């Protein structure tokens, strides 16, 4: 059996195409993993921001109560 009959042009084109597809898939997989790692950092940042916003909301409520108490005290003294 000669290799020419087994390994003809069609097989060569197929192997080149399959290799190119495999390399493209591997490169895309690397990009997806990088994106996933980036979104994990983003998720952590979002959680931190949510905590900060919650703390700001609490502080704002406390400030509002203090201002209302001050206004009541000023009205009472006048």
C-alpha distances in whole Angstrom, upper triangle without the diagonal:
4,7,9,7,8,11,13,17,18,16,18,21,21,21,23,26,25,26,29,30,30,32,35,35,36,38,40,40,42,44,45,46,48,50,50,52,54,55,56,58,60,60,62,64,65,66,68,70,71,73,74,75,77,79,80,81,83,85,85,87,89,90,91,93,95,96,97,99,101,101,103,105,106,107,109,111,112
4,5,6,7,9,10,14,16,14,15,19,19,19,21,24,24,24,27,28,29,30,33,34,34,36,38,39,40,43,44,44,46,48,49,50,52,54,55,57,58,59,61,63,64,65,67,69,70,72,73,74,76,78,79,80,82,83,84,86,88,89,90,92,94,95,96,98,99,100,102,104,105,106,108,110,111
4,5,5,6,8,11,13,11,12,16,16,15,17,20,20,21,23,25,25,27,29,30,30,33,35,35,37,39,40,41,43,45,45,47,49,50,51,53,55,56,58,59,60,62,64,65,66,68,70,70,72,74,75,76,78,80,81,82,84,85,86,89,90,91,92,95,96,97,99,100,101,103,105,106,107
4,6,5,6,9,11,10,11,14,15,15,17,19,20,21,23,25,25,27,29,30,31,33,35,36,37,39,40,42,43,45,46,48,49,51,52,54,55,56,58,60,61,62,64,65,67,69,70,71,73,75,76,77,79,80,81,83,85,86,87,89,91,91,93,95,96,97,99,101,102,103,105,107,107
4,6,6,10,11,10,12,15,15,16,18,20,20,22,24,25,26,28,30,31,32,34,35,36,38,40,41,42,44,45,46,48,50,51,52,55,56,57,59,60,61,63,65,66,67,69,71,71,73,75,76,77,79,81,81,83,85,86,87,89,91,92,93,95,96,97,99,101,102,103,105,107,108
4,6,10,10,8,10,13,13,13,16,18,17,19,21,22,23,25,27,28,29,31,32,33,35,37,38,39,41,42,43,45,47,48,49,51,52,53,55,57,58,59,62,63,64,66,67,68,70,72,73,74,76,78,78,80,82,83,84,86,88,89,90,92,93,94,96,98,99,100,102,104,105
4,7,8,6,7,10,11,10,13,15,15,16,18,20,20,22,24,25,26,28,30,31,32,34,35,37,38,40,41,43,44,46,47,49,50,51,53,55,56,57,59,60,61,64,65,66,68,70,71,72,74,75,76,78,80,81,82,84,86,86,88,90,91,92,94,96,97,98,100,102,102
4,6,6,6,9,10,11,13,14,16,17,19,20,21,23,25,26,27,29,30,32,33,35,36,38,39,41,42,44,45,47,48,50,51,52,54,56,56,58,60,61,62,65,66,67,68,70,71,72,75,76,77,78,81,81,82,85,86,87,88,91,92,92,94,96,97,98,100,102,103
4,5,5,6,9,10,11,12,14,15,16,18,20,21,22,24,26,27,28,30,32,33,34,36,38,39,40,42,43,45,46,48,49,50,53,54,54,56,58,59,60,63,64,64,66,69,69,70,73,74,74,76,79,79,80,82,84,85,86,88,89,90,92,94,95,96,98,100,100
4,5,5,6,9,10,10,12,14,15,16,18,20,21,22,24,26,27,28,30,31,32,34,36,37,38,40,42,43,45,47,47,48,51,52,52,54,57,57,58,61,62,62,64,67,67,68,70,72,72,74,76,77,78,80,82,82,84,86,87,88,90,92,93,94,96,98,98
4,5,5,6,9,10,10,12,14,15,16,18,20,21,22,24,25,26,28,30,31,32,34,36,37,39,40,41,43,45,46,47,49,51,51,53,55,56,57,59,61,61,63,65,66,67,69,71,71,73,75,76,77,79,81,82,83,85,86,87,89,91,92,93,95,97,98
4,5,5,6,9,10,11,12,14,15,17,18,20,21,23,24,26,27,29,30,32,33,35,36,38,39,40,42,44,45,46,48,49,50,52,54,55,56,58,60,60,62,64,65,66,68,70,70,72,75,75,76,79,80,81,82,84,86,86,88,90,91,92,94,96,97
4,6,5,6,8,10,11,12,14,15,16,18,20,21,22,24,26,27,28,30,32,33,34,36,37,39,40,42,43,44,47,48,48,50,52,53,54,57,58,58,60,62,63,64,66,68,68,70,72,73,74,76,78,78,80,82,83,84,86,88,89,90,92,94,94
4,5,5,6,8,10,10,12,14,15,16,18,20,21,22,24,26,26,28,30,31,32,34,36,37,38,41,41,42,45,46,47,48,51,51,52,55,56,57,58,61,61,62,65,66,67,68,71,71,72,75,76,77,78,80,82,82,84,86,87,88,90,92,93
4,5,5,6,8,10,10,12,14,15,16,18,20,21,22,24,25,27,29,30,31,33,34,36,37,39,40,41,43,45,46,47,49,50,51,54,55,56,57,60,61,62,64,65,66,68,70,71,72,74,76,76,78,80,81,82,84,86,86,88,90,91,92
4,6,5,6,9,10,11,12,14,15,17,18,20,21,23,24,26,27,29,30,32,33,34,36,38,39,40,42,44,44,46,48,49,50,53,54,55,56,58,59,60,63,64,65,66,69,69,70,73,74,75,76,79,80,80,82,84,85,86,88,90,91
4,5,5,6,9,10,10,12,14,15,16,18,20,21,22,24,26,27,28,30,31,32,34,36,37,38,41,42,42,44,46,47,48,51,52,52,54,56,57,58,60,62,62,64,66,67,68,70,72,72,74,76,77,78,80,82,83,84,86,88,88
4,5,5,6,9,10,10,12,14,15,16,18,20,21,22,24,25,26,28,30,31,33,35,35,37,39,40,41,43,45,46,47,49,50,51,53,55,56,57,59,61,61,63,65,66,67,69,71,71,73,75,76,77,79,81,82,83,85,87,87
4,5,5,6,9,10,11,12,14,15,17,18,20,21,23,24,26,27,29,30,32,33,34,36,38,39,40,42,44,45,46,48,50,50,52,54,55,56,58,60,60,62,64,65,66,68,70,71,72,74,75,76,78,80,81,82,84,86,87
4,5,5,6,9,10,11,12,14,15,17,18,20,21,22,24,26,27,28,30,32,33,34,36,37,38,40,42,43,44,47,48,48,50,52,53,54,57,58,58,60,63,63,64,67,68,69,70,72,73,74,76,78,79,80,82,84,85
4,5,5,6,9,10,10,12,14,15,16,18,20,21,22,24,25,26,28,30,31,32,35,36,36,38,40,41,42,45,46,46,48,50,51,52,54,56,56,58,60,61,62,64,66,67,68,70,72,72,74,76,77,78,80,82,83
4,5,5,6,9,10,10,12,14,15,16,18,20,21,23,24,25,27,29,30,31,33,35,35,37,39,40,41,43,45,46,47,49,50,51,54,55,56,58,60,61,62,64,65,66,68,70,71,72,74,76,76,78,80,81,82
4,5,5,6,9,10,11,12,14,15,17,18,20,21,23,24,26,27,29,30,32,33,34,36,38,39,40,42,44,44,46,48,49,50,53,54,55,57,59,59,60,63,64,65,66,69,70,71,73,74,75,77,79,80,81
4,5,5,6,9,10,11,12,14,15,16,18,20,21,22,24,26,27,28,30,31,32,34,36,37,38,41,42,42,44,46,47,48,50,52,52,54,56,57,58,60,62,62,64,66,67,68,70,72,73,74,76,78,79
4,5,5,6,9,10,10,12,14,15,16,18,20,21,22,24,25,26,29,30,31,32,34,35,36,39,40,41,42,45,46,46,49,50,51,53,55,56,57,59,60,61,63,65,66,67,69,71,71,73,75,76,77
4,5,5,6,9,10,11,12,14,15,17,18,20,21,23,24,25,27,29,30,32,33,34,36,38,39,40,42,44,45,46,48,49,50,52,54,55,56,58,60,61,62,64,65,66,68,70,71,72,74,76,77
4,5,5,6,9,10,11,12,14,16,17,18,20,22,23,24,26,27,28,30,32,33,34,36,38,38,40,42,43,44,47,48,49,51,53,53,54,57,58,59,61,63,64,65,67,68,69,71,73,74,75
4,5,5,6,9,10,10,12,14,15,16,18,20,21,22,24,25,26,28,30,31,32,34,36,36,38,40,41,42,44,46,46,48,50,51,52,54,56,57,58,60,61,62,64,66,67,68,70,72,73
4,5,5,6,9,10,10,12,14,15,16,19,20,21,23,24,25,27,29,30,31,33,35,35,37,39,40,41,43,45,46,47,49,50,51,54,55,56,57,59,61,62,64,65,66,68,70,71,72
4,5,5,6,9,10,11,12,14,15,17,18,20,21,23,24,26,27,29,30,32,33,34,36,38,39,40,42,44,45,46,48,49,50,53,54,55,57,58,59,61,63,64,65,67,69,70,71
4,5,5,6,9,10,10,12,14,15,16,18,20,21,22,24,26,26,28,30,31,32,34,36,37,38,40,41,42,44,46,47,48,50,52,52,54,56,57,58,60,62,63,64,66,68,69
4,5,5,6,9,10,10,12,14,15,16,18,20,20,22,24,25,26,28,30,31,32,34,35,36,39,40,41,42,45,45,46,49,50,51,53,55,56,57,59,60,61,63,65,66,67
4,5,5,6,9,10,11,13,14,15,17,18,20,21,23,24,25,27,29,30,31,33,34,36,38,39,40,42,44,45,46,48,49,50,52,54,55,56,58,60,61,62,64,66,67
4,5,5,6,9,10,11,12,14,16,17,18,20,21,23,24,26,27,28,30,32,33,34,36,38,39,41,42,43,44,47,48,49,51,52,53,55,57,58,59,61,63,64,65
4,5,5,6,9,10,10,12,14,15,16,18,20,20,22,24,25,26,28,30,31,32,34,36,36,38,40,41,42,44,46,46,48,50,51,52,54,56,57,58,60,62,63
4,5,5,6,9,10,10,12,14,15,16,18,20,21,23,24,25,27,29,30,31,33,34,35,37,39,40,41,43,45,46,47,49,50,52,53,55,56,58,59,61,62
4,5,5,7,9,10,11,13,14,16,17,19,20,22,23,24,26,27,29,30,32,33,35,36,38,39,41,43,44,45,47,48,49,51,53,54,55,57,59,60,61
4,5,5,6,9,10,11,12,14,15,16,18,20,21,22,24,26,27,28,30,31,32,34,36,37,38,41,42,43,44,46,47,49,51,52,53,55,57,58,59
4,5,5,6,8,9,10,12,14,15,16,18,19,20,22,24,25,26,28,30,31,32,34,35,36,39,40,41,42,44,46,47,49,50,51,53,55,56,57
4,5,5,6,9,10,11,12,14,15,17,18,20,21,23,24,26,27,29,30,32,33,35,36,38,39,40,42,44,45,46,48,50,51,52,54,56,57
4,5,5,6,9,10,11,12,14,15,17,18,20,21,22,24,26,27,28,30,32,33,34,36,37,39,40,42,43,45,46,48,49,51,52,54,55
4,5,5,6,9,10,10,12,14,15,16,18,20,21,22,24,25,26,28,30,31,32,34,36,37,38,40,41,42,44,46,47,48,50,52,53
4,5,5,6,9,10,10,12,14,15,16,18,20,21,23,24,25,27,29,30,31,33,35,36,37,39,40,42,43,45,46,48,49,51,52
4,5,5,6,9,10,11,12,14,15,17,18,20,21,23,24,26,27,29,30,32,33,35,36,38,39,40,42,44,45,47,48,50,51
4,5,5,6,9,10,10,12,14,15,16,18,20,21,22,24,26,26,28,30,31,32,34,36,37,38,40,42,43,44,46,47,49
4,5,5,6,9,10,10,12,14,15,16,18,20,21,22,24,25,26,28,30,31,32,34,36,37,39,40,41,43,45,46,47
4,5,5,6,9,10,11,12,14,15,17,18,20,21,23,24,26,27,29,30,32,33,35,36,38,39,41,42,44,45,47
4,5,5,6,9,10,11,12,14,15,17,18,20,21,22,24,26,27,28,30,32,33,34,36,37,39,41,42,43,45
4,5,5,6,8,10,10,12,14,15,16,18,20,21,22,24,25,26,28,30,31,32,34,36,37,38,40,42,43
4,5,5,6,9,10,10,12,14,15,16,18,20,21,23,24,25,27,29,30,31,33,35,36,37,39,41,42
4,5,5,6,9,10,11,12,14,15,17,18,20,21,23,24,26,27,29,30,32,33,35,36,38,39,41
4,5,5,6,9,10,10,12,14,15,16,18,20,21,22,24,26,27,28,30,31,32,34,36,37,39
4,5,5,6,9,10,10,12,14,15,16,18,20,21,22,24,25,26,28,30,31,33,34,36,37
4,5,5,6,9,10,11,12,14,15,17,18,20,21,23,24,26,27,29,30,32,33,35,36
4,5,5,6,9,10,11,12,14,15,16,18,20,21,22,24,26,27,28,30,32,33,35
4,5,5,6,9,10,10,12,14,15,16,18,20,21,22,24,25,26,28,30,31,33
4,5,5,6,9,10,10,12,14,15,16,18,20,21,23,24,26,27,29,30,32
4,5,5,6,9,10,11,12,14,15,17,18,20,21,23,24,26,27,29,31
4,5,5,6,9,10,10,12,14,15,16,18,20,21,22,24,26,27,29
4,5,5,6,9,10,10,12,14,15,16,18,20,21,22,24,26,27
4,5,5,6,9,10,11,12,14,15,16,18,20,21,22,24,26
4,5,5,6,9,10,11,12,14,15,16,18,20,21,23,25
4,5,5,6,9,10,10,12,14,15,16,18,20,21,23
4,5,5,6,9,10,10,12,14,15,16,18,20,21
4,5,5,6,9,10,11,12,14,15,16,18,20
4,5,5,6,9,10,10,12,14,15,17,18
4,5,5,6,9,10,10,12,14,15,17
4,5,5,6,9,10,11,12,14,15
4,5,5,6,9,10,11,12,14
4,5,5,6,9,10,11,12
4,5,5,6,9,10,11
4,5,5,6,9,10
4,5,5,6,9
4,5,5,6
4,6,5
4,6
4
